């Protein structure tokens, strides 16, 4: 089959972009942007800092999406002109420039197309990510910290703000656990496929005999809850501990017992927050984190009940989902989707969009199949 000429490729991309624009309903976005701008201009909005930040984040996210769609449309138009110029002047360098831009636009429109699949009931929420070191000793603690950096770098690449609530440092190196929020619309829908066990194989930098070590870390992703998602929590079922925040090596970063750890006794769920100076602020944030985790647990139980009624025996997504091999060869491979790359350094530096896109498509395919069952 003959390869399409550039004009046909541009036409196909333009059709896909038009489909994406229709699905995300840009007109409705523009209407909401106008409403949010009016709200943000009201000085009284800032009397409630939390709501004000929510409004401004939503506004920023919508503006970013609308501007990106407009920018890509303009770039497609310009690309046609660039190809015509390259052909008219028989300029090889301009043709290479045009081909590079065509491939970049194909990738960006593909990412936007995946975004249209994020239509789950909580997909549009921000994400609360928790990472815990698992089997593997000091290597696992180091691996958990590497994963934390990977996700924070991914967020930075996309211009998403993040907020680290708590980090528990291991004695020798790395971290025992960390919890942080990704403050962007649809962060939960985008990242929820990352939930599960991540496995690292490498030569241990902590082994003086240079032996290969396999270590594991667990990633948990839940949506940041809205007021409408409120779940009742009985205060008598909580154990609240306060302690002094600390950094690597036990270095004090706070001189008061302001950090808060809350244990929900019936479920054993533990949340911590140490990023604020005020104990009250830390407790409020920890309670919000607990709300998110209890809501996620409730949804999992409801889904398990439905699966049992249907007689399904499929395991949850919270199992081993990606392998990162740094020795004896370089490879990162997703167990479920089959997505794979040899660019391990890029992945660990936050270049994980191809894996995320494959996860979203895989999850939507799985959910459609379940719905037809």
C-alpha positions in Angstrom: 0.0 0.0 0.0 1.4 3.4 -1.1 2.2 5.8 1.7 0.0 8.9 1.9 1.4 12.1 0.7 1.9 14.9 3.2 -1.3 16.7 2.2 -3.4 13.6 2.9 -1.6 13.1 6.2 -2.4 16.7 7.2 -6.0 16.1 6.1 -6.3 13.0 8.3 -4.8 14.8 11.3 -7.2 17.8 10.8 -10.1 15.3 10.8 -8.9 13.7 14.0 -8.4 17.2 15.6 -12.0 18.2 14.6 -13.3 15.0 16.2 -11.4 15.7 19.4 -12.6 19.3 19.5 -16.2 18.1 19.1 -15.9 15.5 21.9 -14.3 17.8 24.5 -16.9 20.5 23.5 -14.7 23.5 23.1 -17.8 25.9 23.1 -18.8 24.7 26.5 -15.2 25.1 27.7 -15.2 28.7 26.5 -18.5 29.4 28.3 -17.0 28.0 31.5 -13.8 29.9 31.1 -15.8 33.2 30.9 -17.7 32.2 34.1 -14.5 31.3 35.9 -12.8 34.6 34.8 -15.7 36.5 36.3 -15.5 34.6 39.5 -11.7 35.1 39.7 -12.1 38.8 39.3 -14.3 39.0 42.4 -12.2 40.1 45.4 -14.5 38.2 47.8 -13.4 34.9 46.1 -10.1 35.0 48.0 -11.9 35.0 51.4 -12.0 31.2 50.8 -8.4 30.4 49.8 -9.1 26.7 49.0 -12.1 27.5 46.7 -10.1 30.3 45.1 -7.2 28.0 44.3 -9.7 25.4 42.9 -11.3 28.1 40.6 -7.9 29.3 39.3 -6.6 25.8 38.7 -9.7 24.9 36.8 -9.5 28.1 34.8 -5.8 27.5 34.0 -6.5 23.9 32.9 -9.4 24.9 30.6 -7.5 27.8 29.1 -4.5 25.5 28.4 -6.7 23.0 26.6 -8.5 25.5 24.5 -5.2 27.3 23.6 -3.5 24.0 22.7 -6.3 23.0 20.4 -6.2 26.4 18.7 -2.4 26.3 18.4 -2.4 22.8 16.9 -5.0 23.9 14.3 -2.9 26.8 13.3 0.2 24.7 13.1 -1.6 22.2 10.8 -2.5 25.1 8.5 1.1 26.4 8.6 2.5 22.9 7.9 0.6 22.7 4.6 2.3 26.0 3.5 5.7 24.7 4.6 5.4 21.6 2.5 4.3 23.7 -0.5 7.3 25.9 0.0 9.7 22.9 0.3 8.3 21.5 -3.0 8.4 24.8 -4.9 12.0 25.6 -3.9 13.1 21.9 -3.9 14.6 22.6 -0.4 15.6 19.4 1.4 16.2 21.2 4.7 12.7 22.7 4.7 11.2 19.3 3.8 13.0 17.7 6.8 11.7 20.5 9.0 8.2 19.9 7.7 8.4 16.1 8.3 9.6 16.7 11.9 6.7 19.0 12.6 4.3 16.5 11.0 5.5 13.8 13.4 5.3 16.1 16.4 1.7 17.1 15.5 0.8 13.5 15.0 2.0 12.7 18.5 0.3 15.7 20.2 -3.0 15.1 18.4 -2.8 11.4 19.5 -2.3 12.5 23.1 -5.4 14.8 22.8 -7.4 11.9 21.3 -6.5 9.8 24.3 -7.7 12.6 26.6 -11.2 12.2 25.1 -11.2 8.6 26.6 -11.1 10.1 30.1 -14.8 10.0 30.8 -14.9 8.0 34.0 -16.9 9.4 37.0 -13.8 10.7 38.8 -11.3 11.1 35.8 -11.5 14.9 35.8 -10.3 15.1 39.4 -6.8 15.9 40.6 -4.7 12.9 41.7 -3.4 11.8 45.1 -0.3 9.6 44.5 1.2 7.5 47.3 4.4 5.5 46.8 5.6 2.8 49.3 8.9 0.9 49.2 8.3 -2.9 49.2 10.6 -5.9 49.0 14.2 -5.2 48.4 15.6 -3.4 51.5 17.6 -0.3 50.9 17.3 -0.8 47.1 13.5 -0.7 47.4 13.7 2.5 49.4 16.0 4.0 46.8 13.6 2.8 44.0 10.6 4.4 45.7 12.5 7.7 45.7 13.4 7.3 42.0 9.7 6.7 41.2 8.7 9.8 43.2 11.2 11.9 41.1 9.9 10.2 37.9 6.3 11.4 38.5 7.3 14.8 39.7 9.4 15.3 36.6 6.5 14.1 34.5 4.2 16.7 36.1 6.9 19.4 35.6 7.2 18.5 31.9 3.5 19.2 31.5 3.4 22.3 33.6 1.3 20.6 36.3 1.8 21.8 39.9 2.4 19.3 42.6 2.1 19.4 46.4 4.1 16.9 48.6 2.2 16.1 51.7 4.5 13.7 53.4 7.8 11.9 52.9 9.1 9.3 55.3 12.9 8.9 54.7 14.7 5.5 55.1 17.7 5.3 57.3 20.4 4.5 54.8 19.0 5.9 51.5 15.8 6.6 49.7 12.3 6.8 51.2 9.9 4.4 52.9 6.9 6.3 51.6 5.6 9.5 50.1 2.3 11.1 49.3 1.7 14.0 46.9 -1.0 15.6 44.9 -0.9 16.4 41.1 -2.9 19.6 40.8 -4.3 19.4 37.3 -7.7 18.7 35.8 -7.9 15.0 34.7 -4.8 14.1 36.6 -6.5 11.1 38.2 -7.9 9.8 34.9 -4.5 10.2 33.4 -2.5 8.6 36.1 -4.8 5.9 37.5 -3.3 3.2 35.3 0.0 3.7 37.2 -1.6 2.1 40.2 0.2 -1.2 41.0 3.6 -2.7 41.7 6.7 -1.4 39.9 9.7 -3.8 39.6 13.3 -2.6 39.2 16.2 -4.9 38.2 19.7 -3.4 38.3 23.2 -3.8 39.7 22.7 -2.5 43.3 24.7 0.6 44.1 24.5 -0.5 47.8 26.1 -3.9 47.2 29.9 -3.9 47.4 30.0 -7.2 45.4 28.1 -5.5 42.5 25.4 -8.1 42.5 22.1 -7.8 40.6 19.2 -6.8 42.8 15.4 -6.9 42.2 13.3 -4.5 44.2 9.7 -3.4 44.3 7.7 -0.3 45.1 3.9 0.1 45.2 2.1 3.1 43.6 -1.4 4.0 44.7 -3.4 6.6 42.8 -6.8 7.9 44.0 -8.8 11.0 43.0 -8.6 14.1 45.2 -12.2 14.2 46.6 -14.6 17.1 46.1 -17.1 18.3 48.7 -19.8 16.4 46.9 -17.8 13.2 47.3 -17.9 13.5 51.1 -17.8 10.2 53.1 -18.7 10.2 56.8 -15.8 9.4 59.1 -16.4 8.6 62.8 -13.8 10.5 64.8 -13.9 7.8 67.4 -12.5 5.4 64.9 -9.4 7.5 64.3 -6.0 7.5 66.1 -4.3 10.8 65.6 -0.5 11.0 66.3 1.5 14.2 66.2 5.3 14.2 65.7 8.1 16.4 64.6 8.7 16.7 60.8 12.1 15.5 59.7 14.2 15.4 56.5 16.9 13.0 55.2 19.2 11.6 57.9 16.9 12.8 60.7 17.8 16.5 60.1 15.0 18.5 61.7 13.0 20.7 59.4 10.6 21.8 62.1 11.0 22.6 65.8 7.5 21.8 66.8 5.4 18.6 66.8 3.3 19.8 63.8 3.3 16.7 61.6 0.1 14.6 61.8 -0.5 10.9 61.2 -4.0 9.6 61.2 -4.9 5.9 61.4 -8.4 4.7 60.4 -8.8 1.8 62.8 -11.5 -0.2 61.0 -9.5 -0.3 57.7 -5.9 0.2 58.9 -5.5 3.0 56.4 -2.8 5.4 57.5 -2.2 8.9 56.1 0.3 11.6 57.1 1.0 15.2 56.4 4.0 17.3 57.4 4.2 20.0 54.7 2.6 22.8 56.8 3.9 24.6 59.9 0.5 24.4 61.5 -0.7 21.2 63.2 -4.3 22.1 62.4 -3.5 22.6 58.7 -1.6 19.3 58.6 -4.6 17.5 60.2 -7.0 19.1 57.7 -4.9 17.9 54.8 -4.5 14.5 56.3 -8.3 14.2 56.7 -8.8 15.1 53.1 -6.3 12.4 52.1 -8.1 9.9 54.3 -11.4 10.9 52.6 -9.9 10.1 49.2 -8.5 6.7 50.2 -11.8 5.7 51.9 -13.8 6.7 48.9 -11.4 4.7 46.6 -11.8 1.7 48.9 -15.6 2.0 48.9 -15.5 2.0 45.0 -13.2 -1.0 44.9 -15.6 -2.9 47.3 -18.6 -2.0 45.2 -16.8 -3.1 42.0 -15.7 -6.4 43.6 -19.3 -7.1 44.6 -20.4 -6.5 41.0 -17.6 -8.7 39.7 -18.7 -11.5 42.1 -22.3 -11.2 40.9 -21.1 -11.5 37.3 -18.9 -14.4 38.3 -15.7 -12.7 37.2 -12.3 -13.8 38.6 -10.1 -11.2 37.0 -7.5 -9.8 39.4 -7.3 -6.1 40.2 -4.9 -3.7 38.6 -3.0 -3.4 41.9 -0.5 -6.1 40.9 2.8 -6.0 39.1 2.3 -3.7 36.2 5.7 -2.5 34.9 9.2 -3.8 34.8 12.3 -1.5 34.7 15.4 -3.4 33.8 18.8 -1.6 33.9 21.0 -4.7 33.8 21.9 -6.9 31.9 20.0 -4.9 29.3 18.0 -1.6 29.2 14.3 -2.0 29.0 11.0 -0.7 30.5 8.0 -2.8 29.7 4.3 -2.6 30.8 3.1 -6.1 31.8 -0.5 -5.4 30.7 -0.3 -3.3 27.6 3.0 -4.6 26.2 4.2 -1.0 25.7 8.1 -1.0 25.8 11.1 1.2 25.4 14.8 0.9 25.7 15.1 4.6 26.8 15.3 3.8 30.5 16.9 7.1 31.4 14.2 9.1 29.6 11.5 7.1 31.4 13.1 7.7 34.8 13.3 11.4 34.0 9.5 11.5 33.5 9.1 10.6 29.8 6.2 8.2 30.5 3.5 9.6 28.2 3.6 6.6 25.8 3.0 4.2 28.7 0.2 6.4 30.1 -1.5 6.6 26.7 -1.3 2.8 26.3 -2.8 2.3 29.8 -5.7 4.6 29.1 -6.6 2.8 25.9 -6.2 -0.6 27.6 -8.4 0.4 30.5 -11.1 1.8 28.3 -11.0 -1.3 26.1 -11.3 -3.5 29.3 -14.2 -1.4 30.6 -16.0 -1.6 27.3 -15.6 -5.4 27.3 -16.9 -5.6 30.9 -19.9 -3.5 29.9 -20.8 -5.9 27.1 -20.4 -8.9 29.4 
